[in-house]
Amino acid sequence: MPKTKLQNFIFTSMMAFLMVYAMICYNIAIATGGMTNQVFIMAFQEMIVMWPIAIILELFVVEKIAQSLTFRLVDSQADHLFHITIILCSMIVCLMCPMMSFIATFLFKNAGIHFIAVWLQTTVINFPMALGWQIFFAGPLIRKIFRQIFVNE
């Protein structure tokens, strides 16, 4: 959808914001025993660190790898745009979830000598939420907002 580097940065920033915020809320709710109104506020403390990291990872590491993996699986001429979009979103989650879980484990979990185990557990717990959130909520919403912002471009 984005046609320029600026549009790509805006799209990535919007998507990263919604994905990171939701995943931080999810992880805080798990850690505190459930979802409360306070979770929404607590999440902004981690957002300050995790949102820029997600943008940088997506723009400079994940984007090209995810596209490469996607176009190994689909034929850009024959496959429907919907299928390409779903596979690309899935590949991004497959790459971003372990990376962001690693960073969150390092920065916020105090895992100590159990770092690898806690990171793997965090990744496994986060993956279904991240994939579902991306495909069914964040992805469609951000693409719709992005199309409305850049309607004539």
Kinemage of the C-alpha trace (Angstrom):
@kinemage 1
@onewidth
@group {chain A} dominant
@subgroup {mainchain}
@vectorlist {calphas} color= white
{ca met a 1} P 0.000 0.000 0.000
{ca pro a 2} L 2.621 2.619 0.855
{ca lys a 3} L 4.122 4.048 -2.326
{ca thr a 4} L 6.907 6.239 -0.941
{ca lys a 5} L 9.459 5.915 1.849
{ca leu a 6} L 7.553 8.525 3.883
{ca gln a 7} L 4.288 6.628 3.439
{ca asn a 8} L 6.046 3.410 4.420
{ca phe a 9} L 7.389 5.064 7.570
{ca ile a 10} L 3.929 6.405 8.472
{ca phe a 11} L 2.246 3.044 7.801
{ca thr a 12} L 4.897 1.165 9.785
{ca ser a 13} L 4.679 3.641 12.681
{ca met a 14} L 0.893 3.326 12.849
{ca met a 15} L 0.940 -0.471 12.636
{ca ala a 16} L 3.761 -0.767 15.165
{ca phe a 17} L 1.918 1.503 17.595
{ca leu a 18} L -1.269 -0.562 17.551
{ca met a 19} L 0.524 -3.922 17.602
{ca val a 20} L 2.997 -2.989 20.344
{ca tyr a 21} L 0.370 -1.326 22.528
{ca ala a 22} L -1.974 -4.325 22.305
{ca met a 23} L 0.832 -6.794 23.003
{ca ile a 24} L 2.095 -4.811 25.983
{ca cys a 25} L -1.444 -4.661 27.403
{ca tyr a 26} L -1.759 -8.413 26.838
{ca asn a 27} L 1.505 -9.160 28.628
{ca ile a 28} L 0.760 -6.838 31.547
{ca ala a 29} L -2.691 -8.418 31.934
{ca ile a 30} L -1.085 -11.876 32.055
{ca ala a 31} L 1.530 -10.720 34.566
{ca thr a 32} L -0.989 -8.991 36.835
{ca gly a 33} L -3.653 -11.681 36.719
{ca gly a 34} L -6.171 -10.036 34.427
{ca met a 35} L -7.241 -7.020 32.454
{ca thr a 36} L -8.056 -3.845 34.354
{ca asn a 37} L -8.318 -0.200 33.355
{ca gln a 38} L -4.905 0.360 34.949
{ca val a 39} L -3.307 -1.939 32.342
{ca phe a 40} L -4.063 0.597 29.591
{ca ile a 41} L -2.142 3.271 31.483
{ca met a 42} L 0.707 1.003 32.595
{ca ala a 43} L 1.312 -0.005 28.965
{ca phe a 44} L 2.452 3.495 28.004
{ca gln a 45} L 5.566 3.162 30.179
{ca glu a 46} L 6.823 0.272 28.039
{ca met a 47} L 5.561 1.895 24.813
{ca ile a 48} L 8.199 4.617 25.119
{ca val a 49} L 10.875 1.959 24.614
{ca met a 50} L 9.166 -0.767 22.580
{ca trp a 51} L 7.421 1.310 19.898
{ca pro a 52} L 10.606 2.849 18.427
{ca ile a 53} L 12.323 -0.544 18.595
{ca ala a 54} L 9.464 -2.144 16.648
{ca ile a 55} L 9.611 0.578 13.981
{ca ile a 56} L 13.370 0.191 13.557
{ca leu a 57} L 13.210 -3.610 13.421
{ca glu a 58} L 10.387 -3.569 10.893
{ca leu a 59} L 11.926 -0.964 8.589
{ca phe a 60} L 15.527 -2.191 8.645
{ca val a 61} L 15.358 -5.938 9.302
{ca val a 62} L 11.966 -7.607 9.029
{ca glu a 63} L 10.318 -5.905 6.047
{ca lys a 64} L 12.675 -7.220 3.362
{ca ile a 65} L 12.932 -10.705 4.875
{ca ala a 66} L 9.143 -11.004 5.209
{ca gln a 67} L 8.634 -9.875 1.617
{ca ser a 68} L 11.228 -12.355 0.383
{ca leu a 69} L 9.606 -15.218 2.299
{ca thr a 70} L 6.144 -14.204 1.113
{ca phe a 71} L 7.072 -14.137 -2.558
{ca arg a 72} L 8.654 -17.568 -2.250
{ca leu a 73} L 5.197 -18.846 -1.328
{ca val a 74} L 2.994 -16.825 -3.668
{ca asp a 75} L 2.968 -15.756 -7.288
{ca ser a 76} L 2.500 -11.988 -7.334
{ca gln a 77} L 0.877 -12.219 -10.768
{ca ala a 78} L -1.494 -15.117 -10.069
{ca asp a 79} L -2.409 -14.948 -6.393
{ca his a 80} L -5.154 -12.678 -5.125
{ca leu a 81} L -3.988 -9.582 -3.214
{ca phe a 82} L -5.845 -10.833 -0.124
{ca his a 83} L -3.732 -14.008 -0.009
{ca ile a 84} L -0.531 -12.041 -0.461
{ca thr a 85} L -1.542 -9.648 2.323
{ca ile a 86} L -2.405 -12.456 4.762
{ca ile a 87} L 0.840 -14.309 4.078
{ca leu a 88} L 2.923 -11.128 4.361
{ca cys a 89} L 1.247 -10.218 7.675
{ca ser a 90} L 1.849 -13.749 8.937
{ca met a 91} L 5.521 -13.639 7.958
{ca ile a 92} L 5.964 -10.306 9.721
{ca val a 93} L 4.436 -11.740 12.906
{ca cys a 94} L 6.598 -14.879 12.593
{ca leu a 95} L 9.683 -12.663 12.556
{ca met a 96} L 8.667 -9.806 14.848
{ca cys a 97} L 7.135 -11.877 17.653
{ca pro a 98} L 10.340 -13.696 18.677
{ca met a 99} L 12.413 -10.521 18.251
{ca met a 100} L 10.112 -8.296 20.279
{ca ser a 101} L 9.606 -11.040 22.883
{ca phe a 102} L 13.393 -11.294 23.199
{ca ile a 103} L 13.716 -7.552 23.772
{ca ala a 104} L 10.785 -7.453 26.211
{ca thr a 105} L 12.206 -10.423 28.124
{ca phe a 106} L 15.585 -8.717 28.343
{ca leu a 107} L 14.213 -5.309 29.372
{ca phe a 108} L 11.187 -6.118 31.519
{ca lys a 109} L 11.084 -9.729 32.741
{ca asn a 110} L 14.141 -10.017 35.021
{ca ala a 111} L 14.609 -13.597 33.813
{ca gly a 112} L 18.184 -13.994 35.060
{ca ile a 113} L 19.670 -17.412 34.355
{ca his a 114} L 16.333 -18.569 32.936
{ca phe a 115} L 16.442 -16.002 30.133
{ca ile a 116} L 16.189 -18.467 27.232
{ca ala a 117} L 13.319 -20.367 28.843
{ca val a 118} L 11.420 -17.171 29.710
{ca trp a 119} L 12.002 -15.776 26.210
{ca leu a 120} L 10.721 -18.967 24.567
{ca gln a 121} L 7.699 -19.044 26.862
{ca thr a 122} L 6.987 -15.376 26.168
{ca thr a 123} L 7.223 -15.984 22.422
{ca val a 124} L 4.880 -18.983 22.557
{ca ile a 125} L 2.345 -17.081 24.656
{ca asn a 126} L 2.560 -13.963 22.474
{ca phe a 127} L 2.450 -15.597 19.048
{ca pro a 128} L -1.259 -16.583 18.839
{ca met a 129} L -2.325 -13.186 20.175
{ca ala a 130} L -0.001 -11.300 17.817
{ca leu a 131} L -1.098 -13.295 14.767
{ca gly a 132} L -4.809 -12.984 15.524
{ca trp a 133} L -4.554 -9.314 16.448
{ca gln a 134} L -2.592 -8.545 13.261
{ca ile a 135} L -4.807 -10.454 10.830
{ca phe a 136} L -8.233 -9.671 12.261
{ca phe a 137} L -7.933 -6.261 13.952
{ca ala a 138} L -4.781 -4.155 13.686
{ca gly a 139} L -3.987 -4.954 10.046
{ca pro a 140} L -7.421 -4.202 8.593
{ca leu a 141} L -7.885 -1.114 10.797
{ca ile a 142} L -4.508 0.441 10.001
{ca arg a 143} L -4.850 -0.318 6.270
{ca lys a 144} L -8.288 1.368 6.274
{ca ile a 145} L -6.997 4.439 8.136
{ca phe a 146} L -3.934 4.600 5.880
{ca arg a 147} L -6.091 4.462 2.724
{ca gln a 148} L -8.239 7.296 4.092
{ca ile a 149} L -5.205 9.455 4.841
{ca phe a 150} L -3.602 8.849 1.429
{ca val a 151} L -6.827 8.642 -0.588
{ca asn a 152} L -5.569 10.489 -3.691
{ca glu a 153} L -1.996 9.258 -3.739
